[in-house]
């Protein structure tokens, strides 16, 4: 049976991928082209992480607002 993906595990996976990419970039072992490609991938991953964090903030804000109405 496979695990279901949750926003929490998705964000953790994005963070892990970004950390791995940072290690590769710091190693200095990548060619210029490979490093440039990896930087572009990091930008996409960071955008995905940002979108998830913004979504969570909206959910938290909405929950707080509903709680204060009760």
N, CA, C and O atoms as a DFTB+ gen file, in Angstrom:
280 C
 N C O
     1  1       0.850      -1.172       0.000
     2  2       0.000       0.000       0.000
     3  2       0.898       1.239       0.000
     4  3       1.845       1.304       0.784
     5  1       0.621       2.225      -0.865
     6  2       1.441       3.422      -0.921
     7  2       0.867       4.501      -0.011
     8  3      -0.337       4.565       0.238
     9  1       1.786       5.357       0.483
    10  2       1.367       6.448       1.342
    11  2       0.681       7.515       0.510
    12  3       1.043       7.760      -0.641
    13  1      -0.315       8.143       1.117
    14  2      -0.957       9.265       0.445
    15  2      -0.108      10.506       0.637
    16  3       0.480      10.709       1.699
    17  1      -0.046      11.319      -0.374
    18  2       0.698      12.560      -0.297
    19  2      -0.143      13.597       0.443
    20  3      -1.331      13.764       0.169
    21  1       0.488      14.279       1.373
    22  2      -0.183      15.349       2.099
    23  2       0.583      16.636       1.865
    24  3       1.745      16.596       1.459
    25  1      -0.044      17.780       2.113
    26  2       0.697      19.034       1.963
    27  2       1.964      19.069       2.818
    28  3       2.976      19.640       2.413
    29  1       1.902      18.455       4.003
    30  2       3.070      18.416       4.893
    31  2       4.207      17.619       4.262
    32  3       5.352      18.072       4.243
    33  1       3.891      16.430       3.744
    34  2       4.950      15.619       3.129
    35  2       5.422      16.239       1.817
    36  3       6.594      16.121       1.460
    37  1       4.514      16.898       1.099
    38  2       4.919      17.576      -0.128
    39  2       5.917      18.685       0.172
    40  3       6.925      18.817      -0.522
    41  1       5.644      19.487       1.205
    42  2       6.547      20.574       1.574
    43  2       7.878      20.001       2.056
    44  3       8.937      20.520       1.702
    45  1       7.836      18.946       2.850
    46  2       9.069      18.300       3.306
    47  2       9.891      17.802       2.123
    48  3      11.115      17.936       2.115
    49  1       9.228      17.233       1.133
    50  2       9.927      16.733      -0.053
    51  2      10.578      17.881      -0.826
    52  3      11.701      17.745      -1.311
    53  1       9.881      19.002      -0.940
    54  2      10.452      20.170      -1.620
    55  2      11.687      20.672      -0.877
    56  3      12.697      21.004      -1.497
    57  1      11.603      20.727       0.438
    58  2      12.731      21.185       1.243
    59  2      13.924      20.250       1.065
    60  3      15.058      20.704       0.910
    61  1      13.665      18.948       1.087
    62  2      14.736      17.966       0.909
    63  2      15.397      18.129      -0.451
    64  3      16.622      18.072      -0.562
    65  1      14.593      18.332      -1.476
    66  2      15.146      18.497      -2.823
    67  2      15.982      19.770      -2.928
    68  3      17.028      19.778      -3.576
    69  1      15.517      20.851      -2.287
    70  2      16.278      22.103      -2.302
    71  2      17.596      21.947      -1.539
    72  3      18.631      22.449      -1.978
    73  1      17.558      21.262      -0.415
    74  2      18.789      21.036       0.357
    75  2      19.792      20.209      -0.435
    76  3      20.989      20.496      -0.427
    77  1      19.297      19.178      -1.122
    78  2      20.165      18.331      -1.941
    79  2      20.798      19.143      -3.074
    80  3      21.982      18.999      -3.376
    81  1      19.993      19.987      -3.682
    82  2      20.503      20.822      -4.776
    83  2      21.574      21.788      -4.262
    84  3      22.592      22.002      -4.921
    85  1      21.341      22.361      -3.095
    86  2      22.324      23.281      -2.518
    87  2      23.647      22.564      -2.269
    88  3      24.714      23.126      -2.515
    89  1      23.581      21.332      -1.785
    90  2      24.802      20.543      -1.561
    91  2      25.553      20.325      -2.868
    92  3      26.776      20.454      -2.925
    93  1      24.809      19.995      -3.911
    94  2      25.442      19.763      -5.210
    95  2      26.102      21.035      -5.726
    96  3      27.216      20.998      -6.248
    97  1      25.410      22.157      -5.575
    98  2      25.958      23.421      -6.057
    99  2      27.213      23.810      -5.270
   100  3      28.186      24.298      -5.845
   101  1      27.184      23.592      -3.961
   102  2      28.342      23.926      -3.122
   103  2      29.547      23.031      -3.415
   104  3      30.692      23.442      -3.226
   105  1      29.288      21.824      -3.872
   106  2      30.383      20.875      -4.095
   107  2      31.340      21.349      -5.183
   108  3      32.519      20.997      -5.177
   109  1      30.829      22.145      -6.112
   110  2      31.665      22.627      -7.203
   111  2      31.955      21.576      -8.260
   112  3      32.774      21.797      -9.152
   113  1      31.288      20.434      -8.165
   114  2      31.553      19.332      -9.090
   115  2      30.697      19.384     -10.350
   116  3      30.904      18.588     -11.267
   117  1      29.746      20.300     -10.412
   118  2      28.862      20.389     -11.572
   119  2      29.469      21.271     -12.646
   120  3      30.175      22.235     -12.352
   121  1      29.186      20.930     -13.888
   122  2      29.587      21.811     -14.987
   123  2      28.739      23.073     -14.917
   124  3      27.723      23.109     -14.222
   125  1      29.150      24.083     -15.623
   126  2      28.395      25.340     -15.632
   127  2      26.961      25.130     -16.113
   128  3      26.018      25.677     -15.541
   129  1      26.810      24.336     -17.164
   130  2      25.474      24.075     -17.700
   131  2      24.614      23.317     -16.696
   132  3      23.441      23.640     -16.509
   133  1      25.196      22.313     -16.054
   134  2      24.444      21.530     -15.070
   135  2      24.064      22.400     -13.874
   136  3      22.957      22.289     -13.346
   137  1      24.976      23.259     -13.455
   138  2      24.686      24.149     -12.336
   139  2      23.562      25.124     -12.701
   140  3      22.671      25.382     -11.892
   141  1      23.609      25.652     -13.901
   142  2      22.562      26.584     -14.341
   143  2      21.199      25.893     -14.385
   144  3      20.192      26.473     -13.981
   145  1      21.171      24.672     -14.870
   146  2      19.926      23.903     -14.910
   147  2      19.408      23.646     -13.503
   148  3      18.209      23.755     -13.250
   149  1      20.307      23.308     -12.592
   150  2      19.922      23.041     -11.210
   151  2      19.394      24.304     -10.537
   152  3      18.436      24.236      -9.766
   153  1      19.996      25.437     -10.813
   154  2      19.512      26.707     -10.258
   155  2      18.097      26.988     -10.760
   156  3      17.247      27.439      -9.992
   157  1      17.840      26.727     -12.029
   158  2      16.489      26.920     -12.567
   159  2      15.495      25.991     -11.885
   160  3      14.375      26.399     -11.578
   161  1      15.894      24.746     -11.646
   162  2      15.017      23.805     -10.948
   163  2      14.749      24.268      -9.522
   164  3      13.640      24.114      -9.011
   165  1      15.770      24.836      -8.879
   166  2      15.598      25.357      -7.522
   167  2      14.584      26.501      -7.499
   168  3      13.785      26.609      -6.569
   169  1      14.620      27.338      -8.510
   170  2      13.659      28.437      -8.581
   171  2      12.233      27.905      -8.677
   172  3      11.323      28.444      -8.047
   173  1      12.040      26.863      -9.455
   174  2      10.715      26.248      -9.578
   175  2      10.294      25.631      -8.240
   176  3       9.163      25.823      -7.794
   177  1      11.201      24.894      -7.607
   178  2      10.900      24.269      -6.317
   179  2      10.587      25.325      -5.257
   180  3       9.658      25.157      -4.467
   181  1      11.350      26.395      -5.239
   182  2      11.105      27.463      -4.270
   183  2       9.744      28.107      -4.510
   184  3       9.050      28.463      -3.557
   185  1       9.362      28.256      -5.757
   186  2       8.035      28.788      -6.079
   187  2       6.931      27.872      -5.584
   188  3       5.918      28.342      -5.066
   189  1       7.117      26.571      -5.740
   190  2       6.131      25.599      -5.257
   191  2       6.028      25.645      -3.737
   192  3       4.930      25.595      -3.183
   193  1       7.174      25.740      -3.063
   194  2       7.184      25.813      -1.600
   195  2       6.504      27.098      -1.125
   196  3       5.745      27.085      -0.156
   197  1       6.775      28.178      -1.796
   198  2       6.157      29.459      -1.453
   199  2       4.642      29.397      -1.610
   200  3       3.904      29.881      -0.751
   201  1       4.186      28.808      -2.695
   202  2       2.745      28.682      -2.927
   203  2       2.087      27.844      -1.832
   204  3       0.991      28.169      -1.376
   205  1       2.749      26.776      -1.413
   206  2       2.201      25.924      -0.357
   207  2       2.150      26.678       0.972
   208  3       1.170      26.568       1.709
   209  1       3.187      27.435       1.278
   210  2       3.199      28.201       2.528
   211  2       2.119      29.284       2.515
   212  3       1.476      29.526       3.536
   213  1       1.918      29.928       1.382
   214  2       0.863      30.931       1.265
   215  2      -0.511      30.294       1.435
   216  3      -1.389      30.860       2.086
   217  1      -0.692      29.115       0.847
   218  2      -1.957      28.404       0.993
   219  2      -2.222      28.093       2.458
   220  3      -3.334      28.280       2.950
   221  1      -1.197      27.618       3.148
   222  2      -1.344      27.301       4.580
   223  2      -1.687      28.540       5.394
   224  3      -2.516      28.487       6.303
   225  1      -1.045      29.657       5.062
   226  2      -1.313      30.904       5.785
   227  2      -2.765      31.325       5.598
   228  3      -3.404      31.786       6.544
   229  1      -3.291      31.169       4.378
   230  2      -4.692      31.521       4.126
   231  2      -5.626      30.615       4.905
   232  3      -6.630      31.079       5.445
   233  1      -5.307      29.319       4.970
   234  2      -6.129      28.369       5.719
   235  2      -6.114      28.731       7.201
   236  3      -7.162      28.748       7.846
   237  1      -4.930      29.021       7.742
   238  2      -4.812      29.395       9.152
   239  2      -5.578      30.682       9.440
   240  3      -6.263      30.799      10.456
   241  1      -5.451      31.638       8.536
   242  2      -6.147      32.918       8.703
   243  2      -7.660      32.705       8.668
   244  3      -8.390      33.283       9.473
   245  1      -8.119      31.892       7.752
   246  2      -9.538      31.603       7.631
   247  2     -10.037      30.881       8.884
   248  3     -11.118      31.188       9.385
   249  1      -9.266      29.937       9.385
   250  2      -9.662      29.203      10.586
   251  2      -9.731      30.132      11.786
   252  3     -10.638      30.026      12.611
   253  1      -8.779      31.032      11.881
   254  2      -8.761      31.999      13.000
   255  2      -9.984      32.912      12.937
   256  3     -10.608      33.201      13.959
   257  1     -10.317      33.359      11.735
   258  2     -11.448      34.258      11.565
   259  2     -12.753      33.539      11.908
   260  3     -13.635      34.120      12.539
   261  1     -12.874      32.294      11.498
   262  2     -14.093      31.524      11.818
   263  2     -14.197      31.278      13.311
   264  3     -15.290      31.335      13.875
   265  1     -13.081      31.008      13.952
   266  2     -13.077      30.766      15.384
   267  2     -13.492      31.983      16.181
   268  3     -14.142      31.854      17.219
   269  1     -13.125      33.169      15.709
   270  2     -13.480      34.398      16.433
   271  2     -14.958      34.752      16.241
   272  3     -15.520      35.528      17.015
   273  1     -15.579      34.185      15.218
   274  2     -17.011      34.455      14.982
   275  2     -17.907      33.592      15.856
   276  3     -19.082      33.908      16.040
   277  1     -17.371      32.520      16.388
   278  2     -18.179      31.602      17.191
   279  2     -18.394      32.082      18.574
   280  3     -19.056      31.411      19.364
